[in-house]
C-alpha cells in the first residue's frame, strides 16, 4: 500500500512538473498570477480576463489580457469535449467582437496551436463595451459560446491600469493540460429526489415459464427434423427441433410396431363388417340376438386393439422417431448434442429461453433487510454488469415490477432474496452476475452529484468544486442517501455548481504535491 501511495504521489509530481515544463516550452500554456513575460511568454501578454463557459458539448476556458484599441492580444483558448473530457484536436476558431454601436470584428485561428489550445490574435479596432463570442467550427458542426460583454479600452495605459487592479486566483490550481492527461471529469450538481437504498449481489435469471430444458425421453439416436438446431436460433412453441429414434427392448423394432398396427386395422375392418352382417340377419330374424351382441363386442375389442397399436407406434412420432418440440417461444441458449448422436434417457438436448423479460434476483444481507421495509415500500432497483458502461434501472410501472421479497433468511448465505422482473434492454444473458442497489420509499429532495465525486478524507466527506477552468476549491459536505450512481448532498453545495466526478483524488494529492514543487502551475 505504501509503495502504491509513493508511486501515485510520484505521478502527480510528474504531472505538475510536466505542466510547468509545457508552459515554459511555449506550447500555448500560461502562468496564473504573474505576467507572461515573467514566465518567458512574449506572446502571452498580461492576464486580464479568465472565463469558463459550457455548451452542451464543450467546455471553454479562455484567458486574454485587457483589450485596448489597436493593441494585439493573444487569446489562450482551451476547448474540452464534455463527452470524454479530452482536448479538441481539430477545428477552426472564430473570435467575434460585436455590439457597442461599432462594426462586428472577427479574428480567426485556423487550427489548434497544440491539441486543445487555440491562440488567435485579437487586435480591436473599436473601443467601448463589446459583446464577446467564440465560435468553434468542427466537422460535427459549429459550437457557439456567448461570453457576454467585455470592455475594449481606449489605449494600452488604460488597459494596464485595469490589469493592476486584478488579483491572483484563489483555490487549487489544476491545469487543463494536467486534466487532459488523466481520467478526469466534472458534473453539475442538480436538484432531485434521493431514495434510501441498500447494496446487494444479484443474478440475471429467466422467468419460471420463460425457460425450458429439453431432455431425451428415451435412449436412442437423435436425428435432425430438417436443419439441425443451432445456438442463438429463434424457435416457436411446438416447433420440431429434432426426432429421437429410441432403442426398443426385446425383439421389438419399428417394423414390428408398424405391422402390428396394420394387422389391428384389418381386424377392426373385419369386425365392423361382421357386425353389419349380423345386424342385417337379425333384422330378417335369421340369427338370434346373441349373435348380434357377440359381433358388436368383437368390433369394440378390435377397435381397442387398433388404438393401442397406433399409440405404441405414435411413441416414435409416427414418422420414425419421437418428435422433440419447443415448449415455448424463445431462443436456443444451448445445444448439448450433435445430429446422429446416441443419447441416454434423460440426457440434456436443448435449452430454450425467452429473454425478452428477465428476473433480477438480488440477495440482500439480513443486516440490511430492515432498511427496505415491506414490499409496499420497495420503489425500484438498479444494477451494473461487467462489460456494460451504464447501469440498468428498473422502475416498477414503467419497465418492470417487484415480484417478491423472501420471507426466510438463507442459512448458508444469511441473505434474503428480492426479485424484480424487467424488460431486457438488450445484451443481457441468463446467469450473469450483477451488483444491485434496491431502493425504498419516495425519497427526499436534495442536491444530487455522482457518487464518485464524494471523497472520504479521514472520516470527512469532501467534494472538489470547479470555480474556473483550472481552479478548484475543497468543500466539506454532509451526505445523505445514495440513489444508484448519485448521492444526496444535504449541506455544503448548491445546485448548478460543478464538482469533480473523476480524478478528485488526484486533485487532492496535487494540493500537497504543489507545495513540494514550489507551485502548482
C-alpha positions as CSV (number, residue, x, y, z in Angstrom):
1,X,0.0,0.0,0.0
2,X,2.9,2.4,0.9
3,X,4.6,1.6,-2.4
4,X,1.4,2.4,-4.3
5,X,1.0,5.7,-2.5
6,X,4.5,6.7,-3.3
7,X,4.1,5.7,-6.9
8,X,0.8,7.8,-7.2
9,X,2.5,10.7,-5.5
10,X,5.4,10.5,-8.0
11,X,2.9,10.5,-10.9
12,X,1.2,13.7,-9.5
13,X,4.6,15.3,-9.1
14,X,5.4,14.5,-12.6
15,X,2.2,15.9,-13.9
16,X,2.8,19.1,-12.0
17,X,6.3,19.4,-13.3
18,X,5.3,18.5,-16.8
19,X,2.5,21.1,-16.7
20,X,5.1,23.7,-15.8
21,X,7.6,22.4,-18.4
22,X,4.9,22.6,-21.1
23,X,4.3,26.3,-20.3
24,X,8.0,27.2,-20.3
25,X,8.4,25.4,-23.6
26,X,6.0,27.8,-25.3
27,X,3.3,25.2,-26.1
28,X,0.4,27.5,-25.5
29,X,0.2,27.3,-21.7
30,X,0.0,30.1,-19.1
31,X,1.1,31.0,-15.6
32,X,-1.5,32.2,-13.2
33,X,-0.9,35.2,-11.0
34,X,2.1,36.5,-13.0
35,X,2.6,38.4,-16.3
36,X,3.5,36.1,-19.1
37,X,6.8,37.9,-19.7
38,X,8.0,36.8,-16.3
39,X,7.5,33.2,-17.4
40,X,9.1,33.8,-20.7
41,X,6.0,34.3,-22.9
42,X,6.4,37.4,-25.0
43,X,3.2,36.5,-26.9
44,X,1.0,35.9,-23.9
45,X,0.6,39.4,-22.5
46,X,-0.7,40.4,-19.1
47,X,-3.5,38.2,-18.0
48,X,-6.7,40.3,-17.6
49,X,-9.7,38.0,-18.1
50,X,-10.3,34.4,-17.4
51,X,-13.7,33.0,-18.4
52,X,-15.1,29.5,-18.2
53,X,-18.2,28.6,-20.2
54,X,-20.1,25.4,-21.0
55,X,-22.1,24.5,-24.1
56,X,-24.0,21.2,-24.4
57,X,-20.9,19.6,-26.0
58,X,-17.8,21.5,-24.9
59,X,-16.1,23.3,-22.0
60,X,-14.4,26.6,-22.9
61,X,-11.7,28.1,-20.8
62,X,-10.2,31.3,-22.2
63,X,-7.5,33.7,-20.9
64,X,-6.7,37.0,-22.5
65,X,-5.2,40.4,-21.4
66,X,-7.2,43.5,-21.0
67,X,-8.2,44.7,-24.5
68,X,-7.1,48.0,-26.0
69,X,-7.8,49.6,-29.3
70,X,-5.0,48.9,-31.8
71,X,-3.1,46.6,-29.4
72,X,-2.6,43.0,-30.3
73,X,-3.8,40.5,-27.7
74,X,-3.2,36.8,-27.8
75,X,-6.2,34.7,-26.5
76,X,-5.3,31.4,-24.9
77,X,-8.4,29.3,-25.6
78,X,-8.8,25.8,-24.2
79,X,-11.5,23.6,-25.6
80,X,-12.5,20.3,-23.9
81,X,-15.1,17.7,-25.2
82,X,-17.6,17.1,-22.4
83,X,-18.2,13.5,-23.7
84,X,-14.8,12.3,-22.5
85,X,-13.1,15.5,-21.1
86,X,-10.3,15.2,-23.7
87,X,-8.9,18.1,-25.8
88,X,-10.4,19.3,-29.0
89,X,-7.8,18.4,-31.6
90,X,-9.2,19.9,-34.8
91,X,-11.4,22.7,-35.8
92,X,-11.4,26.4,-36.7
93,X,-11.9,29.1,-34.0
94,X,-13.5,32.5,-34.7
95,X,-13.4,35.2,-32.0
96,X,-16.2,37.7,-32.5
97,X,-16.5,41.3,-31.0
98,X,-19.9,42.8,-31.7
99,X,-22.3,45.4,-30.4
100,X,-21.4,48.8,-28.9
101,X,-22.6,50.7,-32.0
102,X,-19.5,49.5,-33.8
103,X,-18.9,47.2,-36.7
104,X,-18.5,43.5,-36.0
105,X,-14.9,42.3,-35.8
106,X,-13.8,38.7,-36.4
107,X,-10.4,37.1,-35.7
108,X,-9.6,33.5,-36.8
109,X,-7.3,30.7,-35.7
110,X,-7.5,28.1,-38.4
111,X,-6.3,25.2,-36.2
112,X,-5.2,24.5,-32.6
113,X,-1.7,25.5,-31.8
114,X,-1.4,22.3,-29.7
115,X,-4.2,19.8,-29.0
116,X,-6.9,21.6,-27.1
117,X,-5.4,25.1,-27.3
118,X,-6.2,27.8,-29.9
119,X,-4.2,31.0,-29.9
120,X,-6.0,33.6,-32.0
121,X,-4.5,37.1,-32.2
122,X,-7.1,39.8,-31.5
123,X,-6.5,43.5,-32.4
124,X,-9.7,45.5,-31.7
125,X,-10.4,48.5,-33.9
126,X,-13.3,49.9,-31.9
127,X,-13.4,50.7,-28.2
128,X,-16.1,50.6,-25.6
129,X,-18.3,47.8,-24.3
130,X,-18.4,45.0,-26.8
131,X,-20.1,41.5,-26.8
132,X,-17.6,38.6,-27.0
133,X,-18.4,35.3,-28.6
134,X,-16.2,32.3,-29.6
135,X,-17.4,30.0,-32.4
136,X,-15.7,26.6,-32.8
137,X,-16.2,25.2,-36.3
138,X,-15.8,21.4,-36.3
139,X,-16.6,18.5,-38.8
140,X,-19.6,17.7,-36.5
141,X,-21.0,21.3,-36.7
142,X,-20.5,24.7,-35.2
143,X,-20.4,25.3,-31.4
144,X,-21.0,28.8,-30.1
145,X,-20.0,30.2,-26.7
146,X,-21.7,33.6,-26.0
147,X,-19.5,35.1,-23.3
148,X,-21.2,38.4,-22.8
149,X,-19.8,42.0,-22.5
150,X,-16.1,42.9,-22.4
151,X,-14.5,46.3,-22.3
152,X,-12.1,47.4,-25.0
153,X,-10.1,50.3,-23.5
154,X,-9.0,53.3,-25.5
155,X,-5.3,52.7,-25.1
156,X,-2.7,50.3,-23.5
157,X,-2.3,52.6,-20.5
158,X,-5.9,52.3,-19.5
159,X,-5.9,48.6,-20.1
160,X,-2.8,48.2,-17.9
161,X,-4.4,50.2,-15.1
162,X,-7.4,47.8,-15.2
163,X,-5.0,44.9,-15.0
164,X,-3.2,46.4,-12.0
165,X,-6.4,46.2,-10.1
166,X,-6.7,42.5,-10.7
167,X,-5.8,39.7,-8.2
168,X,-4.4,36.3,-8.2
169,X,-6.6,33.2,-8.5
170,X,-7.8,31.5,-5.3
171,X,-8.2,27.8,-4.7
172,X,-6.4,24.7,-6.1
173,X,-4.8,25.1,-9.5
174,X,-5.0,22.1,-11.8
175,X,-4.3,22.9,-15.4
176,X,-6.1,21.8,-18.5
177,X,-3.0,20.0,-19.7
178,X,-3.0,18.0,-16.4
179,X,-6.7,17.3,-16.7
180,X,-6.4,16.0,-20.2
181,X,-3.7,13.5,-19.2
182,X,-5.7,11.7,-16.6
183,X,-9.2,10.1,-16.2
184,X,-10.9,13.4,-15.4
185,X,-14.5,14.6,-15.5
186,X,-16.8,17.2,-13.9
187,X,-20.5,17.1,-13.4
188,X,-23.2,19.6,-12.5
189,X,-24.9,19.3,-9.1
190,X,-28.7,19.1,-9.8
191,X,-31.8,19.2,-7.7
192,X,-33.7,15.9,-7.4
193,X,-35.0,13.1,-5.2
194,X,-32.8,10.6,-3.4
195,X,-34.1,7.4,-2.0
196,X,-32.5,5.3,0.7
197,X,-31.0,2.1,-0.7
198,X,-29.0,-1.0,0.1
199,X,-26.4,-2.8,-2.0
200,X,-26.7,-6.5,-2.9
201,X,-25.2,-9.1,-5.1
202,X,-27.6,-10.4,-7.8
203,X,-28.0,-12.7,-10.7
204,X,-29.9,-12.5,-14.0
205,X,-32.4,-15.3,-14.4
206,X,-35.3,-16.4,-16.6
207,X,-38.9,-16.2,-15.6
208,X,-40.2,-19.6,-14.4
209,X,-42.2,-20.1,-17.6
210,X,-39.6,-18.4,-19.8
211,X,-37.0,-21.3,-19.8
212,X,-37.1,-25.0,-20.8
213,X,-34.5,-27.7,-20.7
214,X,-35.4,-30.5,-23.1
215,X,-34.1,-34.0,-22.2
216,X,-34.2,-37.3,-24.1
217,X,-37.5,-39.2,-23.2
218,X,-35.8,-42.5,-24.0
219,X,-32.4,-43.8,-25.1
220,X,-31.9,-43.6,-28.8
221,X,-30.4,-41.8,-31.8
222,X,-31.1,-38.1,-32.3
223,X,-31.9,-37.1,-35.9
224,X,-32.5,-33.6,-37.4
225,X,-36.0,-32.8,-38.3
226,X,-34.7,-30.6,-41.1
227,X,-31.7,-28.3,-40.4
228,X,-30.3,-29.2,-37.0
229,X,-30.9,-26.5,-34.4
230,X,-28.0,-24.1,-33.5
231,X,-27.3,-21.8,-30.6
232,X,-29.0,-18.4,-31.0
233,X,-31.7,-19.7,-33.3
234,X,-35.2,-18.3,-32.6
235,X,-37.8,-21.0,-32.2
236,X,-41.6,-21.1,-31.8
237,X,-43.7,-23.1,-29.5
238,X,-44.5,-26.5,-30.9
239,X,-41.7,-26.3,-33.5
240,X,-40.0,-29.7,-34.0
241,X,-36.3,-29.3,-33.2
242,X,-35.3,-33.0,-33.8
243,X,-36.5,-36.5,-33.7
244,X,-35.4,-39.3,-31.4
245,X,-35.3,-42.9,-32.8
246,X,-35.5,-44.8,-29.5
247,X,-33.8,-48.2,-28.8
248,X,-36.7,-50.7,-28.3
249,X,-36.5,-53.6,-25.9
250,X,-36.6,-57.3,-26.8
251,X,-37.5,-58.3,-30.4
252,X,-39.5,-55.1,-30.9
253,X,-38.5,-52.7,-33.6
254,X,-40.2,-50.1,-35.7
255,X,-41.2,-52.6,-38.5
256,X,-42.8,-54.9,-35.9
257,X,-44.9,-52.0,-34.5
258,X,-46.0,-50.9,-38.0
259,X,-47.0,-54.5,-38.8
260,X,-49.0,-54.8,-35.6
261,X,-50.8,-51.5,-36.3
262,X,-51.7,-52.7,-39.8
263,X,-53.0,-56.0,-38.5
264,X,-55.1,-54.3,-35.9
265,X,-56.6,-52.0,-38.5
266,X,-57.5,-55.1,-40.7
267,X,-59.0,-56.9,-37.7
268,X,-61.1,-53.8,-37.0
269,X,-62.4,-53.6,-40.5
270,X,-63.4,-57.3,-40.4
271,X,-65.1,-56.9,-37.1
272,X,-67.1,-54.0,-38.4
273,X,-68.3,-55.9,-41.5
274,X,-69.2,-58.9,-39.3
275,X,-71.3,-56.6,-37.1
276,X,-73.0,-55.1,-40.1
277,X,-73.8,-58.6,-41.4
278,X,-75.2,-59.7,-38.1
279,X,-77.4,-56.6,-37.9
280,X,-78.9,-57.4,-41.3
281,X,-79.5,-61.1,-40.5
282,X,-81.0,-60.2,-37.1
283,X,-83.4,-57.8,-38.9
284,X,-84.6,-60.7,-41.1
285,X,-84.9,-62.8,-37.9
286,X,-82.3,-65.2,-39.4
287,X,-80.0,-65.2,-36.3
288,X,-80.6,-64.9,-32.7
289,X,-79.9,-61.6,-30.8
290,X,-76.9,-63.3,-29.0
291,X,-75.0,-63.5,-32.3
292,X,-75.5,-59.7,-32.9
293,X,-74.3,-58.9,-29.4
294,X,-71.2,-61.0,-29.9
295,X,-70.5,-59.2,-33.2
296,X,-70.8,-55.8,-31.6
297,X,-68.5,-56.8,-28.7
298,X,-65.9,-58.1,-31.2
299,X,-65.9,-54.8,-33.1
300,X,-65.3,-52.9,-29.9
301,X,-62.4,-55.2,-28.9
302,X,-60.8,-54.8,-32.4
303,X,-61.2,-51.1,-32.1
304,X,-59.4,-51.1,-28.8
305,X,-56.6,-53.2,-30.2
306,X,-56.2,-50.8,-33.1
307,X,-56.0,-47.8,-30.9
308,X,-53.4,-49.5,-28.7
309,X,-51.2,-50.4,-31.7
310,X,-51.5,-46.9,-33.0
311,X,-50.4,-45.5,-29.6
312,X,-47.4,-47.7,-29.5
313,X,-46.3,-46.6,-32.9
314,X,-47.1,-42.9,-32.0
315,X,-44.5,-43.0,-29.3
316,X,-42.0,-43.0,-32.2
317,X,-43.6,-39.9,-33.7
318,X,-45.3,-41.9,-36.4
319,X,-42.5,-41.0,-38.8
320,X,-39.7,-43.0,-37.4
321,X,-39.0,-41.1,-34.1
322,X,-40.2,-39.2,-31.1
323,X,-40.6,-35.5,-32.0
324,X,-38.7,-33.2,-29.8
325,X,-40.7,-29.9,-29.8
326,X,-40.0,-26.5,-28.4
327,X,-42.4,-25.9,-25.5
328,X,-42.2,-22.1,-25.6
329,X,-41.2,-19.3,-27.9
330,X,-37.6,-18.3,-27.4
331,X,-34.0,-18.6,-28.4
332,X,-31.8,-21.7,-28.2
333,X,-29.4,-20.9,-25.4
334,X,-27.6,-24.2,-25.6
335,X,-27.5,-27.3,-27.9
336,X,-25.9,-30.1,-26.0
337,X,-25.8,-32.8,-28.7
338,X,-24.9,-33.3,-32.3
339,X,-27.1,-34.9,-35.0
340,X,-26.7,-38.7,-35.1
341,X,-25.5,-38.9,-31.6
342,X,-26.7,-41.7,-29.3
343,X,-28.2,-40.2,-26.1
344,X,-29.2,-41.9,-22.9
345,X,-32.6,-41.5,-21.4
346,X,-32.8,-38.1,-19.5
347,X,-29.7,-36.7,-21.3
348,X,-30.0,-32.9,-21.9
349,X,-30.7,-32.0,-25.5
350,X,-31.7,-28.3,-25.9
351,X,-32.0,-25.3,-23.7
352,X,-34.7,-22.8,-24.8
353,X,-35.0,-19.5,-23.1
354,X,-37.2,-16.4,-23.6
355,X,-35.1,-13.4,-22.7
356,X,-37.5,-10.6,-23.6
357,X,-38.3,-10.3,-19.9
358,X,-35.9,-11.4,-17.2
359,X,-35.7,-11.7,-13.4
360,X,-33.1,-9.9,-11.2
361,X,-32.7,-11.9,-8.1
362,X,-30.9,-9.8,-5.5
363,X,-29.5,-11.3,-2.3
364,X,-29.9,-8.7,0.4
365,X,-27.8,-9.2,3.6
366,X,-30.0,-9.8,6.6
367,X,-28.4,-6.8,8.3
368,X,-29.8,-4.5,5.5
369,X,-33.2,-6.0,5.0
370,X,-34.8,-3.8,7.7
371,X,-33.9,-0.7,5.6
372,X,-36.2,-1.9,2.8
373,X,-39.3,-2.4,4.9
374,X,-42.1,-4.3,3.1
375,X,-42.9,-5.0,-0.5
376,X,-45.1,-1.9,-0.5
377,X,-42.1,0.4,0.3
378,X,-39.7,-1.0,-2.3
379,X,-39.7,1.5,-5.1
380,X,-37.2,0.1,-7.7
381,X,-33.7,-1.2,-8.3
382,X,-30.7,-0.6,-10.4
383,X,-27.8,-2.8,-11.3
384,X,-24.5,-2.9,-13.1
385,X,-22.9,-5.7,-15.1
386,X,-19.3,-6.0,-16.1
387,X,-18.8,-5.1,-19.7
388,X,-21.7,-2.6,-19.8
389,X,-20.8,1.0,-19.3
390,X,-24.1,2.3,-17.9
391,X,-26.2,1.0,-15.0
392,X,-29.6,-0.7,-15.7
393,X,-32.6,0.9,-13.9
394,X,-35.8,-1.0,-13.0
395,X,-38.8,1.3,-12.5
396,X,-41.9,-0.5,-11.4
397,X,-44.9,0.5,-13.5
398,X,-42.6,1.5,-16.5
399,X,-40.2,-1.2,-17.4
400,X,-40.5,-3.7,-14.6
401,X,-42.2,-4.8,-11.4
402,X,-41.4,-6.3,-8.0
403,X,-42.2,-10.0,-7.9
404,X,-41.4,-11.0,-4.3
405,X,-39.3,-10.5,-1.2
406,X,-38.3,-13.6,0.5
407,X,-39.6,-14.3,4.0
408,X,-36.8,-16.7,5.1
409,X,-33.1,-15.9,5.6
410,X,-30.9,-18.4,3.8
411,X,-29.0,-20.4,6.4
412,X,-25.8,-20.5,4.3
413,X,-25.5,-17.0,2.9
414,X,-27.5,-15.1,5.5
415,X,-29.3,-13.3,2.8
416,X,-32.9,-12.7,1.7
417,X,-33.9,-12.8,-2.0
418,X,-35.7,-9.8,-3.6
419,X,-36.9,-10.5,-7.1
420,X,-37.7,-7.9,-9.8
421,X,-39.0,-8.6,-13.3
422,X,-37.9,-6.3,-16.1
423,X,-37.8,-5.9,-19.8
424,X,-34.5,-6.9,-21.2
425,X,-32.9,-3.7,-22.7
426,X,-30.8,-5.9,-24.9
427,X,-27.5,-7.7,-24.5
428,X,-28.2,-9.3,-21.1
429,X,-27.7,-13.1,-20.8
430,X,-29.0,-15.6,-18.3
431,X,-26.7,-16.4,-15.5
432,X,-24.9,-13.0,-15.5
433,X,-23.9,-11.7,-12.1
434,X,-24.7,-8.1,-11.2
435,X,-24.1,-5.6,-8.5
436,X,-27.5,-4.3,-7.5
437,X,-28.9,-1.5,-5.4
438,X,-32.5,-1.6,-4.1
439,X,-34.5,1.5,-3.2
440,X,-37.1,2.1,-0.6
441,X,-39.7,4.9,-0.4
442,X,-40.2,8.0,-2.5
443,X,-37.0,9.7,-1.3
444,X,-36.3,13.3,-0.3
445,X,-35.5,16.5,-2.2
446,X,-31.7,17.1,-2.2
447,X,-28.8,18.3,-4.3
448,X,-27.5,15.2,-6.3
449,X,-24.0,14.6,-7.5
450,X,-22.2,11.5,-8.9
451,X,-21.3,9.2,-6.1
452,X,-17.7,9.1,-7.2
453,X,-17.3,12.9,-6.6
454,X,-17.5,12.4,-2.8
455,X,-14.2,11.7,-1.2
456,X,-13.7,10.3,2.3
457,X,-10.8,12.3,3.9
458,X,-10.2,10.8,7.4
459,X,-13.9,10.4,8.0
460,X,-14.9,13.8,6.5
461,X,-17.0,13.9,3.2
462,X,-15.4,16.3,0.7
463,X,-16.1,17.4,-2.8
464,X,-13.9,19.5,-5.1
465,X,-15.9,22.3,-6.7
466,X,-14.8,23.8,-10.0
467,X,-14.6,27.5,-9.7
468,X,-12.9,28.1,-13.1
469,X,-11.4,26.1,-15.9
470,X,-8.3,25.4,-14.0
471,X,-9.2,26.2,-10.4
472,X,-11.0,24.2,-7.7
473,X,-11.9,24.5,-4.1
474,X,-12.3,21.8,-1.4
475,X,-15.7,21.8,0.1
476,X,-16.8,19.8,3.2
477,X,-20.3,18.4,2.6
478,X,-22.9,16.4,4.5
479,X,-24.1,13.5,2.5
480,X,-27.5,11.7,2.6
481,X,-28.9,8.7,0.8
482,X,-27.2,7.1,-2.2
483,X,-29.6,6.7,-5.1
484,X,-27.9,4.5,-7.7
485,X,-24.9,6.3,-9.1
486,X,-25.9,9.6,-7.5
487,X,-25.6,10.6,-3.9
488,X,-27.6,13.3,-2.0
489,X,-25.7,16.3,-0.6
490,X,-27.7,17.7,2.3
491,X,-25.4,20.6,3.1
492,X,-22.4,22.4,1.6
493,X,-23.2,22.5,-2.1
494,X,-25.7,24.4,-4.3
495,X,-27.4,23.3,-7.5
496,X,-25.6,24.4,-10.6
497,X,-22.1,24.1,-9.2
498,X,-19.8,21.7,-10.9
499,X,-17.9,19.1,-8.9
500,X,-15.1,16.8,-10.0
501,X,-16.6,13.4,-10.6
502,X,-13.5,11.7,-11.9
503,X,-10.0,12.5,-10.7
504,X,-10.9,14.1,-7.4
505,X,-8.4,12.1,-5.5
506,X,-5.6,13.3,-7.9
507,X,-6.6,16.9,-7.3
508,X,-6.5,16.2,-3.5
509,X,-2.9,14.9,-3.9
510,X,-1.9,17.8,-6.1
511,X,-2.7,20.2,-3.2
512,X,0.2,18.7,-1.2
513,X,2.5,18.0,-4.1
514,X,2.2,21.6,-5.4
515,X,3.8,22.8,-2.2
516,X,6.6,20.3,-2.6
517,X,7.5,21.5,-6.1
518,X,7.0,25.2,-5.3
519,X,3.9,25.9,-7.3
520,X,1.0,24.1,-9.0
521,X,1.4,25.5,-12.4
